[in-house]
């Protein structure tokens, strides 16, 4: 299972810098970077809600599911 994080795409579309978003949603720039680069193991729904609020988007604009290919 692969979840792709498209946060950098939404930041670019909204012309917002990651450090500005981190400040607005109340998390560190380092934690936002971990999420943005797809290294996060989990994301709080309150954090996702805040991101969607400040970027005026839906969770599906940020998160994308891409199934792994089955090896035979």
C-alpha positions as CSV (number, residue, x, y, z in Angstrom):
1,X,0.0,0.0,0.0
2,X,1.3,3.4,-0.9
3,X,-0.1,6.7,0.2
4,X,1.2,9.6,-1.8
5,X,1.3,13.1,-0.1
6,X,0.7,15.9,-2.6
7,X,1.1,18.7,-0.1
8,X,3.9,20.4,-2.1
9,X,1.5,20.5,-5.1
10,X,-1.2,22.2,-3.0
11,X,1.3,24.7,-1.5
12,X,2.4,25.6,-5.0
13,X,-1.1,26.1,-6.2
14,X,-2.0,28.3,-3.3
15,X,1.4,30.2,-3.5
16,X,2.1,29.5,0.1
17,X,5.4,28.5,1.7
18,X,5.7,25.5,3.9
19,X,7.0,27.6,6.9
20,X,3.9,29.9,6.6
21,X,1.5,26.9,6.6
22,X,3.4,25.3,9.6
23,X,3.0,28.5,11.6
24,X,-0.7,28.8,10.7
25,X,-1.6,25.2,11.7
26,X,0.6,25.2,14.8
27,X,3.2,22.5,14.0
28,X,6.9,22.7,13.6
29,X,8.4,23.2,10.1
30,X,10.3,19.9,10.7
31,X,7.0,18.0,11.3
32,X,5.4,19.6,8.2
33,X,8.5,18.6,6.2
34,X,8.2,15.0,7.4
35,X,4.6,15.0,6.2
36,X,5.3,16.8,3.0
37,X,8.1,14.4,2.0
38,X,6.0,11.3,2.7
39,X,8.0,10.1,5.6
40,X,5.2,10.4,8.2
41,X,3.7,7.2,9.6
42,X,0.5,8.9,10.6
43,X,-1.3,12.3,10.5
44,X,-3.8,13.6,13.0
45,X,-7.2,14.4,11.6
46,X,-7.1,17.8,13.3
47,X,-3.8,18.5,11.5
48,X,-5.3,17.4,8.2
49,X,-8.4,19.5,8.9
50,X,-6.2,22.6,9.6
51,X,-4.2,22.0,6.4
52,X,-7.4,21.7,4.3
53,X,-8.8,24.9,6.0
54,X,-5.7,27.0,5.3
55,X,-5.1,25.7,1.8
56,X,-8.9,25.7,0.9
57,X,-8.8,22.1,-0.3
58,X,-10.2,18.7,0.4
59,X,-8.2,15.8,2.0
60,X,-8.3,14.0,-1.4
61,X,-6.3,16.9,-2.9
62,X,-3.5,16.1,-0.5
63,X,-3.7,12.3,0.0
64,X,-3.6,9.8,-2.8
65,X,-3.8,6.0,-2.6
66,X,-1.7,4.1,-5.1
67,X,-1.9,0.3,-4.7
68,X,1.3,-1.7,-4.8
69,X,1.7,-4.1,-7.6
70,X,1.4,-7.7,-6.6
71,X,4.5,-9.8,-7.2
72,X,3.8,-13.3,-8.6
